[in-house]
Amino acid sequence: MTQAKTSLFKLLIPGLRSVVFFIFQVTTLFIFAPLVLLSFPFSYNIRYAIASTWAKLVIKGLKVICKLDFQVTGLENIKGNGIIFCKHQSAWETFALQVMFPQQCWVLKKELLWIPLFGWALALTQPIAINRSKKSQSFKQIIEQGTDRLTSGRWVVIFPEGTRTAPGEKKKYMIGGALLAEKSGYPVIPVAHNAGEFWKRNAFIKYPGTIQVRIGEMVDSKTLSARELNQTMQNWIEGQMDLISNKSP
């Protein structure tokens, strides 16, 4: 087999698997999103359980259909609840965090709630939907709503870079999550992963392999200022990225 044919074959198989996965993902979305909407009269716990079941199915589908699995180091560091600082490379982590962590909510751009069916169901899981163009208003919203979610026992997921970044790319970490930690007094926990090497930003094809996930120790927010805490999270996450990037099995 020539090199060109080998390269085509390597692209064709993941492509076909990704088509099957897309059909699976959309089909299950059209089942679970209406269920979330129909559960509106019931408790938040019921709505979240339905939504997170879909997320877990998506992760299972990736493993079975696309041969894309993940390996986690540091699960023992998850205790109580707090604020998750997570690297944002892919759509993968928005699903996978629901497999690794207990009940949670996410800080996200409000435009996601406008997506028909998906966004409507997402809104019922009580995310913190911010207008990214209004920073001061967004920080206030993150602190107020984030504290409310933490007090109720949930984790709050922060993607401090604010958007998905390509593997190897580094962006300044925004201060919103650290301000929430400083004001609320809840601990923070860092999460690093290399999902972007297998499911790239805005990419259709998902490549087979094993995503490496590192969960760090929880950090007491009462001992550090917001800026110190933000820098501590950035240093740990980016340090782990240097270790796991381009080293997937």
C-alpha positions in Angstrom: 0.0 0.0 0.0 1.4 3.4 -1.0 1.9 6.2 1.5 -0.9 8.2 -0.1 -3.3 5.3 0.2 -2.3 4.7 3.8 -2.9 8.4 4.7 -6.3 8.2 2.9 -7.2 5.1 4.8 -6.2 6.6 8.2 -8.5 9.6 7.4 -11.4 7.5 6.0 -11.9 5.2 8.9 -12.1 8.0 11.6 -14.3 10.0 9.2 -16.8 7.1 8.8 -16.8 6.5 12.5 -17.4 10.2 13.1 -20.5 10.1 10.8 -21.9 7.2 12.8 -21.2 9.0 16.0 -22.8 12.2 14.7 -26.0 10.3 13.9 -25.9 8.7 17.4 -25.3 12.1 19.1 -28.1 13.9 17.3 -30.6 11.0 17.7 -30.0 10.8 21.4 -30.2 14.6 21.7 -33.7 14.5 20.1 -34.7 12.0 22.8 -33.1 13.5 25.9 -33.7 17.3 25.2 -37.5 16.9 25.1 -37.3 14.8 28.2 -35.5 17.6 30.0 -38.1 20.1 28.8 -40.9 17.8 29.9 -39.3 17.5 33.3 -39.6 21.3 33.9 -42.4 20.9 36.5 -40.3 18.5 38.5 -37.2 19.1 40.7 -33.9 20.4 39.4 -32.3 17.1 40.4 -34.5 15.2 38.0 -33.7 17.6 35.1 -30.0 17.4 35.8 -30.1 13.6 36.0 -31.7 13.4 32.6 -29.3 15.9 31.0 -26.2 14.3 32.5 -27.3 10.8 31.3 -27.2 12.2 27.8 -23.7 13.5 28.4 -22.5 10.1 29.7 -24.1 8.4 26.7 -22.1 10.7 24.4 -18.8 9.8 26.1 -19.8 6.1 25.9 -20.6 6.6 22.2 -17.2 8.1 21.6 -15.5 5.1 23.1 -17.6 2.5 21.3 -18.0 4.2 17.9 -14.9 6.4 17.5 -12.6 4.3 19.7 -11.8 7.5 21.7 -11.4 6.7 25.5 -9.9 8.6 28.4 -7.7 8.0 31.4 -7.9 10.0 34.6 -5.3 10.7 37.2 -6.3 12.4 40.4 -9.9 11.4 41.0 -9.1 11.0 44.6 -8.7 14.8 44.8 -12.4 15.4 44.3 -13.9 16.1 47.7 -17.1 18.0 48.6 -17.7 20.7 46.1 -16.0 23.8 44.7 -14.9 25.5 41.5 -13.4 23.6 38.6 -10.8 25.4 36.6 -10.6 23.3 33.4 -8.5 23.5 30.2 -10.8 24.2 27.2 -9.6 22.6 24.0 -12.6 20.7 22.7 -16.3 20.0 23.1 -15.3 16.7 24.8 -14.6 18.2 28.3 -18.1 19.7 28.5 -19.5 16.1 28.4 -16.7 14.3 30.2 -16.7 16.5 33.3 -20.2 15.2 34.0 -18.7 11.7 34.1 -15.9 12.6 36.5 -17.5 15.1 38.9 -20.9 15.2 40.8 -23.7 17.6 40.0 -22.4 20.8 38.4 -23.2 23.9 36.5 -21.2 25.8 33.9 -20.2 29.3 33.1 -21.0 29.7 29.4 -21.8 32.3 26.8 -25.5 33.1 26.7 -25.7 32.6 23.0 -25.7 28.8 23.6 -29.1 29.1 25.2 -30.6 30.4 21.9 -29.9 27.1 20.1 -33.3 25.4 19.4 -34.0 22.4 21.6 -30.4 22.0 22.9 -30.2 25.5 24.3 -33.7 25.3 25.8 -32.9 22.1 27.6 -29.5 23.5 28.7 -31.2 26.6 30.2 -33.2 24.3 32.5 -29.9 23.0 34.1 -29.4 26.4 35.5 -26.0 27.4 33.9 -24.4 30.8 34.5 -25.0 32.3 31.1 -23.0 35.5 30.6 -22.6 38.2 28.0 -18.9 38.0 27.3 -18.8 41.6 25.8 -19.8 43.0 29.2 -16.9 42.0 31.5 -17.8 43.8 34.7 -21.4 42.7 34.5 -20.2 39.1 33.8 -17.9 39.1 36.8 -20.8 40.2 39.1 -23.0 37.6 37.7 -20.4 34.8 38.1 -19.9 35.8 41.7 -23.6 36.1 42.6 -25.0 33.1 40.7 -21.8 31.0 41.3 -22.1 31.5 45.1 -25.7 30.5 44.9 -24.9 27.3 43.0 -22.0 26.4 45.3 -24.2 26.9 48.4 -26.7 24.5 46.9 -24.0 21.8 46.8 -23.1 22.0 43.1 -19.7 22.3 41.5 -19.2 25.4 39.3 -17.2 24.8 36.1 -15.0 27.6 34.8 -13.1 27.6 31.5 -10.7 30.4 32.4 -9.4 30.9 28.9 -12.9 31.9 27.9 -12.9 29.9 24.7 -11.5 26.8 23.2 -7.8 26.9 22.4 -5.8 24.7 20.0 -3.3 22.2 21.4 -0.1 24.1 22.2 -1.8 27.4 22.3 -1.8 29.4 25.5 -4.1 32.3 26.5 -4.4 34.5 29.5 -6.6 33.1 32.2 -9.5 35.4 33.0 -10.1 36.4 36.6 -13.8 35.6 37.0 -13.4 32.2 38.5 -10.8 33.3 40.9 -13.0 36.2 42.0 -15.8 33.7 42.7 -13.5 31.6 44.8 -12.2 34.7 46.7 -15.7 36.0 47.4 -17.4 32.7 48.2 -14.6 31.0 50.1 -15.0 27.8 48.2 -11.9 25.8 47.1 -10.8 25.4 43.5 -9.5 22.3 41.7 -7.6 22.4 38.4 -8.2 20.0 35.4 -5.8 19.5 32.5 -6.4 17.3 29.5 -5.3 16.9 25.8 -8.7 16.2 24.2 -7.9 18.8 21.5 -5.5 16.4 20.0 -8.3 13.9 19.2 -11.4 16.1 18.9 -10.2 19.5 17.6 -12.0 22.7 18.0 -14.9 23.0 15.5 -13.8 19.7 13.9 -16.1 17.0 12.7 -13.7 14.1 12.8 -12.8 12.4 16.1 -9.6 10.4 16.1 -9.1 7.2 18.1 -6.9 7.1 21.1 -6.8 7.8 24.9 -7.3 11.3 26.2 -5.1 12.0 29.2 -6.8 13.9 32.1 -5.0 15.2 35.2 -7.0 16.5 38.2 -5.0 18.4 40.7 -5.4 18.8 44.4 -8.0 21.2 45.8 -6.6 24.6 46.7 -8.0 26.6 49.7 -9.2 30.0 48.3 -9.1 31.6 51.7 -5.3 31.7 51.7 -4.7 33.4 48.4 -5.9 36.6 46.6 -7.9 36.2 43.4 -4.8 37.1 41.3 -2.6 34.7 43.2 -5.2 31.9 42.9 -5.7 32.5 39.1 -1.9 32.4 38.6 -1.6 29.2 40.7 -4.3 27.5 38.5 -2.7 28.6 35.3 0.8 27.5 36.4 -0.5 24.0 37.4 -2.7 23.4 34.3 -0.2 24.7 31.8 2.6 22.7 33.5 0.5 19.5 33.2 -0.2 20.3 29.5 3.5 20.3 28.8 3.7 16.8 30.3 0.7 15.2 28.5 0.6 17.0 25.2 1.6 14.8 22.2 2.1 11.9 24.6 -1.2 10.1 24.2 -1.0 6.3 23.9 
